Every structure is written in C-alpha cells, then in structure tokens.
Amino acid sequence: MPYLEQFMRQWKAYLLSEFAVYGLAYTETDSGENSDIKTNSLLYFGWLRRKFQSTYNMDESRDDVVWMMLERQLRELAKKAEKGSANLVSKMHFDERQIQVILDFSYDDEQHIIYVS
C-alpha cells in the first residue's frame, strides 16, 4: 500500500519536527523504520501525556491506544487515497504521480488522541 508508506513518512516528518521544537531525541535502531516510528511515537505520546495536566489520570497504557488509533486512521486514509487516486486516474486522465495527499496532524490534549485530516 504505497499511500500508507507515504503517510507514515509524513507522520515521521511531523514527529521529527515536534522533537526538534521540544528538544526530544529521535532514536533510530537496526529494527527498521516502521519499528523506529512506533517507538518514537510512543515516546512522543508519553511526553505529551506528561506535559498536559488534562491527562493526569491516564497511564502509559493509553499511549499504546493512541498509537493503535493513529495507525488505524492512517490505514483507512491510505485505502481511501488508493481508491480515490485510481478513480481520478481513470476518469480525469491524471498521471498518478500528479496526485499528492498531504495530511495534517493535531493533538487533542483532553482525550490524548492524534487526529489526522
């Protein structure tokens, strides 16, 4: 699923940007990029949870839920992008390389959730 890979790269770029702003260190391992993205995402979610007072009653298990929900959103958006791109290519005679989907990530500190749009 090419869009999922693209969306994961966009999430990684967002993470790197956030890490730079807040002085966090992005860790790379020999386990592969997907593992690094998940590990650093969990680190970021933990940092967000500790940063905001509205999440004081949530423990670290909630970070796994945030990751699962983010990953699910990215997978669903990738499916929609695949279908939409195929539709545009066939009906509008676009070259698939002309289609670019850019995601926007936002954090809800009340629910400790990342929204993707």
Backbone hydrogen bonds in HBPLUS format (Angstrom, degrees):
<---DONOR---> <-ACCEPTOR-->    atom                        ^
c    i                          cat <-CA-CA->   ^        H-A-AA   ^      H-
h    n   atom  resd res      DA  || num        DHA   H-A  angle D-A-AA Bond
n    s   type  num  typ     dist DA aas  dist angle  dist       angle   num
A0004-LEU N   A0001-MET O   3.12 MM   3  5.55 125.9  2.43 108.6 121.4     1
A0005-GLU N   A0001-MET O   3.41 MM   4  6.84 158.2  2.46 153.4 158.9     2
A0006-GLN N   A0002-PRO O   3.03 MM   4  6.32 158.5  2.08 148.2 154.5     3
A0007-PHE N   A0003-TYR O   2.76 MM   4  5.97 158.0  1.81 152.4 158.3     4
A0008-MET N   A0004-LEU O   2.85 MM   4  6.06 153.1  1.92 148.8 156.1     5
A0009-ARG N   A0005-GLU O   2.98 MM   4  6.24 150.9  2.06 144.1 152.1     6
A0010-GLN N   A0006-GLN O   2.97 MM   4  6.30 147.1  2.08 142.0 151.4     7
A0011-TRP N   A0007-PHE O   2.89 MM   4  6.19 152.2  1.97 144.8 152.4     8
A0012-LYS N   A0008-MET O   2.84 MM   4  6.10 156.2  1.90 146.4 153.2     9
A0013-ALA N   A0009-ARG O   2.89 MM   4  6.14 156.8  1.95 146.0 152.0    10
A0014-TYR N   A0010-GLN O   2.96 MM   4  6.21 153.6  2.03 144.4 151.7    11
A0015-LEU N   A0011-TRP O   2.83 MM   4  6.14 159.5  1.87 151.9 157.6    12
A0016-LEU N   A0012-LYS O   2.82 MM   4  6.10 166.1  1.84 156.9 160.0    13
A0017-SER N   A0013-ALA O   2.99 MM   4  6.16 154.7  2.06 144.0 150.8    14
A0018-GLU N   A0014-TYR O   2.90 MM   4  6.19 162.5  1.93 153.9 158.5    15
A0019-PHE N   A0015-LEU O   2.75 MM   4  5.96 162.3  1.78 159.3 164.6    16
A0020-ALA N   A0016-LEU O   2.99 MM   4  6.13 154.5  2.06 142.3 148.7    17
A0021-VAL N   A0017-SER O   3.03 MM   4  6.31 157.4  2.09 148.6 154.6    18
A0022-TYR N   A0018-GLU O   3.01 MM   4  6.19 160.3  2.05 153.0 157.5    19
A0023-GLY N   A0019-PHE O   2.85 MM   4  5.63 110.0  2.34 141.0 154.6    20
A0024-LEU N   A0019-PHE O   2.86 MM   5  4.54 147.8  1.97 134.4 138.9    21
A0036-ASP N   A0032-GLY O   3.02 MM   4  6.30 156.8  2.08 150.1 157.5    22
A0037-ILE N   A0033-GLU O   2.82 MM   4  6.07 156.3  1.88 154.3 160.5    23
A0038-LYS N   A0034-ASN O   3.09 MM   4  6.32 162.5  2.12 145.9 150.1    24
A0039-THR N   A0035-SER O   2.90 MM   4  6.09 170.5  1.91 154.3 157.2    25
A0040-ASN N   A0036-ASP O   2.91 MM   4  5.97 168.3  1.92 150.8 154.4    26
A0041-SER N   A0037-ILE O   2.85 MM   4  5.87 143.6  1.98 141.0 151.8    27
A0042-LEU N   A0038-LYS O   2.93 MM   4  6.18 161.6  1.97 155.3 158.7    28
A0043-LEU N   A0039-THR O   3.08 MM   4  6.36 150.9  2.17 141.8 150.1    29
A0044-TYR N   A0040-ASN O   2.91 MM   4  6.09 156.7  1.97 142.6 148.8    30
A0045-PHE N   A0041-SER O   2.78 MM   4  6.06 160.5  1.82 155.7 161.2    31
A0046-GLY N   A0042-LEU O   2.96 MM   4  6.09 156.9  2.02 143.4 149.5    32
A0047-TRP N   A0043-LEU O   2.98 MM   4  6.24 154.1  2.05 144.5 151.9    33
A0048-LEU N   A0044-TYR O   2.85 MM   4  6.15 160.2  1.89 153.3 158.5    34
A0049-ARG N   A0045-PHE O   2.87 MM   4  6.05 160.0  1.91 148.5 154.2    35
A0050-ARG N   A0046-GLY O   3.05 MM   4  6.27 154.0  2.12 146.5 152.5    36
A0051-LYS N   A0047-TRP O   2.95 MM   4  6.06 140.5  2.11 143.2 154.8    37
A0051-LYS N   A0048-LEU O   3.13 MM   3  4.97 122.2  2.48  91.3 106.4    38
A0052-PHE N   A0048-LEU O   3.18 MM   4  6.34 156.1  2.24 157.9 159.5    39
A0055-THR N   A0052-PHE O   3.27 MM   3  5.89 165.0  2.29 114.1 118.5    40
A0056-TYR N   A0053-GLN O   3.17 MM   3  5.31 155.3  2.24 119.7 116.8    41
A0058-MET N   A0055-THR O   3.05 MM   3  5.48 166.6  2.07 120.4 122.9    42
A0062-ARG N   A0059-ASP O   3.03 MM   3  5.85 155.5  2.09 122.1 128.2    43
A0063-ASP N   A0060-GLU O   3.01 MM   3  5.34 140.7  2.17 106.1 116.4    44
A0065-VAL N   A0062-ARG O   3.06 MM   3  5.01 118.4  2.45  93.3 108.7    45
A0066-VAL N   A0062-ARG O   2.95 MM   4  6.33 152.6  2.02 149.8 157.4    46
A0067-TRP N   A0063-ASP O   3.00 MM   4  6.32 157.6  2.05 147.6 153.0    47
A0068-MET N   A0064-ASP O   2.93 MM   4  6.15 163.1  1.95 147.4 152.1    48
A0069-MET N   A0065-VAL O   2.88 MM   4  6.08 160.7  1.92 151.9 157.0    49
A0070-LEU N   A0066-VAL O   2.91 MM   4  6.07 157.7  1.96 149.0 155.3    50
A0071-GLU N   A0067-TRP O   2.84 MM   4  6.01 170.3  1.85 157.9 160.6    51
A0072-ARG N   A0068-MET O   2.96 MM   4  6.10 154.9  2.03 142.9 150.1    52
A0073-GLN N   A0069-MET O   2.95 MM   4  6.17 156.6  2.01 145.3 151.4    53
A0074-LEU N   A0070-LEU O   2.95 MM   4  6.23 161.4  1.98 154.9 159.7    54
A0075-ARG N   A0071-GLU O   2.94 MM   4  6.17 155.8  2.00 147.9 154.6    55
A0076-GLU N   A0072-ARG O   2.97 MM   4  6.18 164.9  1.99 152.3 156.0    56
A0077-LEU N   A0073-GLN O   2.90 MM   4  6.07 161.9  1.93 151.5 156.9    57
A0078-ALA N   A0074-LEU O   2.89 MM   4  5.99 148.0  1.99 140.7 149.9    58
A0079-LYS N   A0075-ARG O   3.00 MM   4  6.31 153.1  2.07 147.1 153.7    59
A0080-LYS N   A0076-GLU O   3.05 MM   4  6.36 161.5  2.09 149.2 153.9    60
A0081-ALA N   A0077-LEU O   2.82 MM   4  6.02 154.3  1.89 146.5 154.3    61
A0082-GLU N   A0078-ALA O   2.89 MM   4  6.08 155.8  1.95 148.8 154.8    62
A0083-LYS N   A0079-LYS O   3.06 MM   4  6.30 167.2  2.08 151.1 154.0    63
A0084-GLY N   A0080-LYS O   2.78 MM   4  5.90 165.2  1.80 151.4 156.5    64
A0085-SER N   A0081-ALA O   2.80 MM   4  5.78 157.9  1.85 145.2 151.3    65
A0086-ALA N   A0082-GLU O   3.05 MM   4  6.19 163.1  2.08 146.1 150.8    66
A0087-ASN N   A0083-LYS O   3.03 MM   4  6.22 152.6  2.11 144.7 152.5    67
A0088-LEU N   A0084-GLY O   2.92 MM   4  6.19 158.8  1.96 148.9 154.2    68
A0089-VAL N   A0085-SER O   2.87 MM   4  6.05 164.1  1.90 155.8 160.1    69
A0090-SER N   A0086-ALA O   3.04 MM   4  6.19 159.5  2.09 144.5 149.7    70
A0091-LYS N   A0087-ASN O   2.91 MM   4  5.99 163.3  1.94 152.7 157.7    71
A0092-MET N   A0088-LEU O   2.78 MM   4  5.20 151.3  1.87 135.3 145.1    72
A0098-GLN N   A0095-ASP O   2.74 MM   3  5.47 162.4  1.77 127.7 133.8    73
A0099-ILE N   A0096-GLU O   3.17 MM   3  5.52 160.6  2.21 109.8 115.7    74
A0117-SER N   A0104-ASP O   2.91 MM  13  5.16 156.3  1.96 146.6 154.1    75
A0106-SER N   A0115-TYR O   2.95 MM   9  5.20 152.4  2.03 146.8 152.6    76
A0115-TYR N   A0106-SER O   2.73 MM   9  5.20 166.0  1.75 161.2 164.1    77
A0108-ASP N   A0113-ILE O   2.86 MM   5  5.32 169.0  1.87 165.3 168.6    78
A0112-HIS N   A0108-ASP O   2.76 MM   4  5.53 128.4  2.02 146.6 162.7    79
A0113-ILE N   A0108-ASP O   3.32 MM   5  5.32 149.8  2.41 132.0 140.5    80
